[in-house]
Amino acid sequence: METEIFESQIIVPASAIDDINHVNNVQYLQWVQDIAKEHWEEKTSQKMRDTYVWVVLSHFIEYYHPAFEGDQITLQTWIDHYRGVKSERHTKIINTYTKKVIVSAKTSWCLLYKETLRPARITDEIVTLF
């Protein structure tokens, strides 16, 4: 499967900072989910979003370097592989200026039918979008 990297940039807000003056670990996890959602919404039609929804099965996240208020960071995400109803998505959070990887994450997602919340097989139509 040939992967396409989806990318977004943000400036670290004061609300992301914890008691030791760097980005809180929970905030990184939120950004991992936010970039996945942004990627899904960028690539899919409203009809597809009305039909399907993704839920997280697991996250594996590694922290390498801290980020601080005002830092510009780049969020990158891509689909590594899929099988049946599951997809594995990778995310990197990088300091835009130093190019240092701050965080890397691997998330296992399950596709559901939005109306019934039952698992939905990942179709070729979805695969070709990513």
N, C-alpha and C positions, 0 to 999 in steps of 0.2 A: 504494500500500500504506500503510495507516494503521499507524503504529508506536506501540508501547507501551514506555515506559521502565521498565526494571527497575532497582531501586536497593538498595544495601546500604551500611552504614557500618562503618568499622573505626577503631581507634585504632592509630597507627603504633607498632609494637613496636621495641625496641632492636635486635632482630635484622635490621631493615630498613635500619639506618644504616651508611653507608660511612665511609671515612677522612676525609672532610671534613665529617662530622657532619650530613649530610642523607640522605634516602632514596636508596639506590642505584638507578641507572637499570634494572638488571635486575629489581629488585623490582617496579617499576611494570609491567613486562611480565608478571610472574607474576600480579599482581593483575588485569590485563586478561584473562588466561586463566581465572583463578579466578572472576571475575564472570560470564564467558560460561558456564562449567560450572554455576555456581549457577543461572543463569537457565534453562538447558536442563533441569536436574534439577527445578526448581520447576514447570515447565510440562508436563513429559512423564510418562508412566506408566513403570513398571518394564519393562513389555513393550516399549515403544518404545526405552528405553535399552538393553535386551538385544538389540534388532534393529539399531540404528544407533549410529555413533560419528562424531564430527567430528574432522578434522585441519586444521591451519593450513597455508594455502598461502603467505600473506605477512602481515607486519605493517608498518604505517606508523605511527610514533609521534612526537609532538612534545611537547617539554618546555617549559613556560612559567614555572613558579615551583617553588621547592624545598618539600619537606615535611620535617618534623622529628619526632623521637621525641616521642610523646605527642599529636601533632596528631590531631584527629578528621577523617577524610576520608570523603567520600561517593563511592561508585563508581556510575556510571550506565552502562547498556548498552542498546542497541536494535538491531534488524535494520533495515538501510536498504533492501535489496532482495535478491532471490534470482533465480537463473536456472539451470535444469537441476539440476546437482549442487552449485552454488556459492551461497554466501550472503555478503553483506558486513555485518559487525557493527561498530558504532561504540561507543566507550567514552570516557567523560570521568571523570577523577578530580579532585574538587573539594575545596578546604578547606571544611569544613562551616560554619565560623564566618565566614570572610572572604568566602566565595562565589567566591574566585579559582579559575579553572581551573588546575590544576597540570599535567595531562597530557591530551592527547587522542590517541586511537588509532583506526585503521581496520584491521580484520583481515578477510582473505579466508579463508573456511572451505570445506571440501569435505566433503559427507556421504558416509559409507561404510557398507556393510553390515558389521556388526561381525564376523560369522563369516568372511567371505571377504576383507574389506578392499578390496572393489571399489566403485567409485563408485555411489551410489544417487540417483536423481532425487528432489528434494525434493517430497513429496506435498502435496496440498491439506490433508490432515489435519495435517501439521506446520505449514504456513503459517498455518492458522487459530488455532493455539495462540499465535502470536507477533504 
